[in-house]
Amino acid sequence: MSHPPTADSGLDAIDIISPEKFAREGYPHAEWTRLRQEAPVYWYERDHCEPFWAITKHADIIDIGKRPQDFIIAPRLAIFPLTVPPNDDRSHHLLTMDPPEHGKYRRIVSKRFTPRTTQRWAPRIREFTEQTLDSLAGERSFDFVAECSAPITIAVIAEMLGLPQEDWRLLFRWTNEIIAPDEPEFQRGRTAEDTLQEATDELFEYFAKLAEERRRNPKDDIVSVVVQGEVDGSPVPVFEVLSYFQLLVVAGNETTRNAMTGGLLAFIEHPEEWQKLRADPALVDAAVEEVVRWTTPVIQFSRTATRDVEIRGQKIREGESVGLFYASGNRDEDVFEDPFAFRIDREQNDHIGFGRGTHVCLGAHLARLELRTMFTQLRERVTELAVAGDFERVHSSFVGGIKRVPIHWTLAPSAT
């Protein structure tokens, strides 16, 4: 049986927000485990962030996510350190909207992400995956993020949006800078605020031009769907149109890329599970769910109480924020048998890697399809697999970003 790491400091010394800690040590599972056991609803007040209630139990995270009347998104999308500027008026998209507005905007593109519609992309995703892997066939060492997981996930969302291939590389940079502006490598000498603002401005400027072109000449892509969308019988305002594209670009590749990368790392670190997958193709779907549970690419979101609410005996007052730590909920001992074991044949896997309630992930079916396609290909074609150096995490306590993973593998050519 696997066990969580241990924490030996007091609760007042626990750090579950500093980006530097996440980059250096990974997810603070020892701290989350202690909070689940000793203070599952914990008032977290530190100098480096605005105070909030840390919610670390699976059941409480689901409960709050299903109560949009009691816990709203505004004004705090997630728990960020003070070095990251608040969202304020920088964008206005699904993740920053509360009902009923959220449902009206979600419906604009929701039909493009149903299981049936998503499945139509299966041949194209398989083609992207095969082409990328074919370029890496044979025995070689390389960075899995730069040469495999990022190109595939960016290609999928970029083609769905209708972007020309020569512009796809822009998505990778914008995504990194928007999702992790505290990362020194992405800042390139700028402040976190300037990094975030400049990336947002560039993305908005790019999509403003593309949106105008699609209004004149619509195509069968998501950009055309959004610019032709209506809310309450009126066209979607320009700011909301551009914010929509920001969300689709960032969420459409960042989370799947990190799940794909983290999943490969999990298989390398647990070779017995890799051998299980190689031996039994029927395990692919269960493996995808375990990868999402294990990696939980979105670490946390925030909600703000609209009235005084009591959870586990703690009174959360109107206006106070809660931090929903999905990555902690996905290691909850009351829900998962042996939660610190990576097991791809779990029969009970009620993970919250895609969230729950009103804001459940719009692209969950697409993410599952991309992950399923990748691991199906890898189990069939990889005969040797190992890390080839230290991997690097992004400075972020919001998303589990992995910048680089040097690996060595032997990969057979595709059957086609």
N, C-alpha and C positions, 0 to 999 in steps of 0.2 A: 504493500500500500504506500502511496506517495503522501507526503506531508507538506504543509505550507511552511515557508520560511518563518523564523521566529523573530519577534520584536521584543526588546528588553527595556525599552524606555517608557516613561509615563505618557499618558494620553496627551498631556500638554506639549510634549515634544514631537508628537506625530506630525509628519509632513506628507500631505497627499495632494499638493497643488504645485509645488515648485517645478517648473519645466526642467531645470538643471538636474534635479533628482531623477526624473523620468528618463532623461537622456543618459544619465550615468548608470542607473540601477534597473531600469525597466519599471513595470507596474509595482506599486507598493503593496503587494499582496499580504505581507506580514502585518502591516498597519491596518489594512481593511479587515483582515481576519480578526484582529483584536477588537476593532470597532464593532463588528457584527456580534461578537461575544459579550463585550462589556458595555458598549454604548452605540447601539444601532441607529439611534437618532441623536446625533452629537453636534453640539454647538461649536463650530470651528471658527476661532477668532485668532488671526495672526496678522503680523505687520505687512505681509506681502500680498494680501488680498482682502476684499471686502468680506465681512463675516457672513456665514451661512450655516444651515443645518446639513450635516453630512448624512445622507440616507444610504445605507450599505446593504440592507436586506432585500432579497429578491421580491418578497411579497409586498413590501412597502413601496418599492420602485414601481411595480405594476399598479398598485392601488392609486398612487399619486398620478401616474400617467393616464389613468382612466377617469380622472376627476378634473377636467378642464374648467369647470365652474368654480372650483376651490383653489386650483393652482394654475396660474397662467404663465405664458412664456415671457411676456413683457414685464419688466424692462430688461431682463437678464437672461440671455440665451444660454450661457454656460458659465462655469466658475473659471474666471481667468485671473492670473496675477495682475497686480497693478501696472506692470510694465506694458500690458496689452490694452489698448484703448477700448472702451465699450463700443458695442455695435451702434448705439444711438441712431442716427439717421443715415448710416452708410449704405444700408440695403434694407429691403422690405420684401421678404420671400416667405415660403411655407414654414421654415423653421422659426421665423420671428412672428408668425401670425397665430392668433387664437381664434377659436370658433366664434361666430359662424364664418368669419372671413376666410379662415384656413380652408374649410371645406369647399368654398366657392372657387378658390384658386387651385386647389388640388385637382378638382374635377377637370380643369382645362387640359391636363395631360395624362390623367390617370388611366385612360383607355390605352395609352401607349405602353403601360407597364403592367398590364394584367398578365396572368400566366399564359393565356393563349397568344396574346400579341407578342409577348417576350419570346415565346418559343419560335416565332417566325425568324428571329435573329440567330437561331442555333446554327444554321449552316455557315453564316458569315462569321460568327464567333469562332466556330471550329476552323474556318479558313485562316482567320487572323492568328489563332493559336498555333496551327500547324506551320504556317509560314515563319512565325517568330522562332519556334522551336527548331525548324529545319535550318535556320541561319546559325543555330547554336549546336548543331549535331556533331557527333564525334566525341573525342575526349578533350575536354578543355576546361580552363578556369576563367571565370568572368563574374561581373556584378549582376546578380539576379534581378535587382531592382531596375537598374539602368537599361539592361538589355532584354529583359523578359517581362516582368510583371507590369512595369509602367507603360511600355509601348502597347501591350495588349489592351489594358484597361482604358488607356487614353484613346486608342483607335476605335474601340466600341462606342464610347459616348460621343466622340467627335463625329463619327459617321451617322449616328442617330440624330445628332443635331444638324448635320448637313454641312460640316466644315471641310474646306479643301485640305488635302493631305499636307501641303506645305506649311499649314498653320498649326498642325497638331502639337508641335513642340512647345508652342506658346502655352498650351493648357497645362503642361507639366510645371512650368515656372509659376504661372499664376496660382495654381492650386497650392503649391508648396508655400508661397509667400502669404497667401490669404489664410491658410489653415494653421500655419506655424510661424507667425511673424517674429516670435521670440528666438527662432533658430539663427545663430550667428552666420551660418553659411548662406542662408537665404537673405539675410539683411544686406550683405555686401557693404558694410560700413554705415548703413542707415540705422535709424531708430526703428523699434517695432512698429510704432505708429506710422512712420513714413513708408515702411515696407508694405504694410497692409493697405494704406491709402493709395500708393502708386500702383500696386497690382490691381486693386479694385478699379481705379480710374482707367487703366489700360484695357481691362476686360470690358468695362462699360463702353468705352470708345469703339472697341472692335465690334461688339455686338450691336451697337447702335447703327453702324454702317450695314452690317449683315441683315439686321431686322428691316431696315428701309428697303434693301434690295428684295427681301422676301415679300414685303407688302406689295411691291410691283410685280414680282414674278414668284408666286408661291410654289413650293415643291412638296414632295412627300417626306418632310422631315419635321423634327420637333420645333425648330425655330419658326417655321411657317405656322405650326399649330398654335404656338404661344402668341405670335403677333396678330393672328386672326381670332384669338380667344376673346370671350366676353365675360363680364361679371355684372350681374344685375342688369343685363341688357345693354351695357355700354362696353366699348373697347377697353382692354386692359391699359391702364396708364403707363406712360413710357418708363417711369422709374421702376414700377413693378415688373414690367417686361424685362428690363435689364437685370433686375435683382433675380428674376426667375432663372435667367441664363447663368448667373453667377452660381446659384445653388446647384443647377444641373451639372455644370462643369466641375465644381469642387466635389460634390457628393457623388457624382457619377464615376469618378475614377479613384479618388483618394482612399475611400474605405475599402473598396474591392482590392485595390493594389496592396494595401497593407494586410488584408486577410490572406491574400494569395502568398505574399512574402512570408508573413508570420506562420502560415500553414506549412510552407516548405521547411522553415526552420524547425517547426514542431516535429515533422517527420524525420529530419536529420537527427534531432536530439532524442527521438524515440524510435530507433530502428526497428523494434519489434512491431510497431504499428505500421511502419512502411512495408514490412514483409507481409503483414495481414492484408494490406491494400493490394499489393502486387499479386497476392494469391487469390483474391476474391473480388472481382469487379462489382459484385452486388453491394459491396460496402461503400461505394463512392458517395452515394447520397448521404448516408450516415456520417461519413468522414467530413463532408462539407459542413454539416451542422456542428460537428465537434470542432472543426477549425474555427467557425464563427464564434462558438462559445469560448474557446481557448484564447483566441486573439482579441475578441471584442474591440474592433478598431475604433469605435467611438466610445471613449472612456466615460464621459459624463455630459449631461445637459442639466440646466437649471430650471426651476419653476419658482414663482412667487405667490405666496398665500394671499387670497382675496378676502379672507376672514380668519378669525382665530380658529385653529384646527388642532386637535390633539392626536398624536401618533405615538403609540407605545408609552403613554403616560407623559410625554413631553408636549408642552403647549407651544405650538408654532403660531406666532402672532401675525395678524394682518400686516402685509408689507415685508415680512421676512422671507428670505430666499432659502430654498432647499437645493442641494446638489445631489442628483440621482446618479450614483456610481454603478453603471451597468456592469463594468468589469468586476466589481465586487459581488454584485448579485449573481454573476455567472460562476462564482466559486462558493456559493452559499451551501453550507453543509446540510441545511434542512431541505434542500431541493435536489442536490446532486450527490449520488453515491461516489465516494472517493473523488471529490471535486478537483483535487490537485493532480489527478492522473489524466493524461491525454489518452483517451480511449475512443477509437473510431467506431467501435461496435456498441456504443451506448444504446440501450433500448429506451431509456427515459432521458430525454434531453430538452427540457423546457427552457431553453436559453432565452435571454433577452438581448441578444446581440444586434437585433434589428429594431429594438425598442418595443413598446406596447402602447395601446391606446390611440388617442387622436393622431399622434405624430409618428406612428409606426412607419418604418422606412418605405418610401414610395418605390424604390428600386430594388427591393429585397429579392424579387423573382429574377431580375436581371443579374444581380450579384451571384445568386446561387447558380445560375446557368454558366456564368463565366468561370466560377470556381470548379464546378462539375466538369466543364470542358477541359480546363487545365489539368486537374488531377487524374482525369481519365487518360489524357495523353501521356502524362508523366509515368503513371503506373505501367503503361504498355511499353514505354520506350527507354526509360532510364534504367541502366544496369549498375551504375556506380554513382554514389551521391555522398558528398561530404562538404563541410565548410572549409574554406581555403584562407581564412583569416578572420579577424574580429569584425562583427557587424556593428553598425552605428545607428542609434535611435535619434529621432528628432527631439529637439527641445520643445516638448508640449505635454501638458497634462489634460488636454482636450481630446486629441486623437493619438492613437498608438502608431505614430509614423516611424517607419524604418527607412533610413536614407540609403544604406548600402549593406549588401550581404554578399561577400565574395564566396563563391562556391566552386567546387570541382565536380564535374559529372562526366559520365559516358552516356551519350544519348544516341539511340538508333535513328536512322532516317524514317520519315513517316511512310506508311504503307502506300500512300498515294503519290 
